[in-house]
Amino acid sequence: MIPSKNKICLVTGGAGFIGSHTCEALLSRGYHVRILDNLHPRIHPNGLPDWISSDIEFIKGDATQRLDLGSALQGVSYVFHLCAYQDYLPDFSTFFHTNVVSTALLYELIVEKDIPVQKVVVASSQAVYGEGTYQCPEHGKVFPELRPENRLEEGIWDPLCPDCDSAITWTLTDESRINPQNAYAISKYSQELTALRLGRRYEIPTTAYRYSIVQGPRQSLFNAYSGACRIFCLSALLGKSLSIYEDGAQVRDFINIEDVVSANLLALENQETNYRAYNVGGGKAHTILEFANIVAEVFTEEVQLEFTKKYRFGDTRHICSDISALKALGWNPGNSPKKSVIDYVKWLKEQAQVEDVLTTANENMKKLNVLRDTKST
Ligand SMILES: NC(=O)c1ccc[n+]([C@@H]2O[C@H](COP(=O)([O-])OP(=O)(O)OC[C@H]3O[C@@H](n4cnc5c(N)ncnc54)[C@H](O)[C@@H]3O)[C@@H](O)[C@H]2O)c1
């Protein structure tokens, strides 16, 4: 079923990175777009960003608050639930409050007010897989737990087979098994479970998307707690070296924002996506070191890499999503990480105010014992 385009599509977190690009795509396809966003000061210290078109209805409000979400839901046919609390800080309850309570409230209000919502798309994350999938020569597919602190302190980064302690190699992670290891990841899995189960139970078609690391313009330059693209690009722009945690051999898949937007539209318009979770990733593995070198290549100025001998506690060693399920529905991510970096740097250089938020974020993560030293430091 193709959605009726003059109907209202609510995008929570629509002032943010993924939300604002999604809103623009929806607008250009003829949807009436409404944003509910609380303009969280960590993301938007200067208030409403100027990239929000006046053709979009903007409501400043909090998705965890019944009155705010209730009024934003009036007359709505489609919902992208994208607002979230993210990153690595140890204020655990905030992750659940923002990410899970808002999702439960969304379904509560849809059911209570009998709103004829035809589709909900919720933003989950690759983080739900924790260490992801590995291959053991003896035990086949294995799913390691959080890496032990004593090994990380020694600078021994790779996980071992949970069954026999042998060396294991990473392999693509499909949607079949989750293993969240930090508060953000647990909240994201709780969020998608809430959405998919309540959606099915009350016949509210729902899709959960497990995005990999999304890159492109508008990723908040005020929040330096996560995001290799923004952290490396900000560092390079400010003349700082690019800080490499662990040994830089961590594997990730990076996805360009334009490919995420096309996946979002597909979920809205293809009912085959109902009631299940999909990986939305770049489909290609890169090490953090390779990615840092892409950033260094894009900058014309001299860029130094610094091996800090530090690690972020709770971070994943290697993860690369298997995207074959969504590709089978016709989606294909076509943009490279280099394009994402070029676009991000162009946007960054256009910003009037680029502050050194990196130092504060690093100091804060050290103070909160998120960023840790190896013994050899
Ligand atoms: N960016 C990524 O790499 C990535 C990866 C995996 C998953 N995700 C998920 O995708 C979604 C969008 O991420 P993003 O990168 O665009 O984030 P973002 O921080 O750029 O945007 C989030 C927006 O939500 C708003 N917000 C926060 N709390 C709110 C609340 N209680 N009520 C209303 N608005 C609130 C913020 O003001 C912000 O505009 C999130 O759910 C995130 O968990 C993002």
The ligand as a Gaussian input file, in Angstrom:
#p B3LYP/6-31G(d) Opt

LIG

0 1
 N       23.504000       8.600000      14.384000
 C       23.801000       7.325000      14.445000
 O       24.913000       6.897000      14.066000
 C       22.800000       6.324000      14.978000
 C       23.140000       4.971000      14.979000
 C       22.217000       4.042000      15.469000
 C       20.982000       4.473000      15.909000
 N       20.687000       5.807000      15.905000
 C       19.370000       6.214000      16.394000
 O       18.772000       7.063000      15.425000
 C       17.981000       8.065000      16.072000
 C       18.368000       9.443000      15.587000
 O       19.734000       9.657000      15.902000
 P       20.462000      11.009000      15.492000
 O       21.881000      10.652000      15.220000
 O       19.689000      11.731000      14.474000
 O       20.427000      11.796000      16.861000
 P       20.446000      13.367000      17.157000
 O       20.996000      13.512000      18.514000
 O       21.058000      14.138000      16.040000
 O       18.897000      13.724000      17.162000
 C       18.046000      13.330000      18.204000
 C       17.007000      14.413000      18.350000
 O       16.107000      14.009000      19.386000
 C       15.807000      15.134000      20.184000
 N       15.393000      14.654000      21.497000
 C       16.158000      14.066000      22.462000
 N       15.402000      13.713000      23.510000
 C       14.113000      14.061000      23.201000
 C       12.881000      13.944000      23.866000
 N       12.802000      13.395000      25.099000
 N       11.772000      14.411000      23.264000
 C       11.825000      14.978000      22.022000
 N       12.992000      15.110000      21.350000
 C       14.121000      14.652000      21.928000
 C       17.074000      15.972000      20.193000
 O       16.841000      17.323000      20.516000
 C       17.564000      15.759000      18.765000
 O       17.072000      16.771000      17.900000
 C       18.162000       7.829000      17.570000
 O       17.076000       7.083000      18.034000
 C       19.433000       7.020000      17.667000
 O       19.439000       6.195000      18.812000
 C       21.564000       6.744000      15.447000

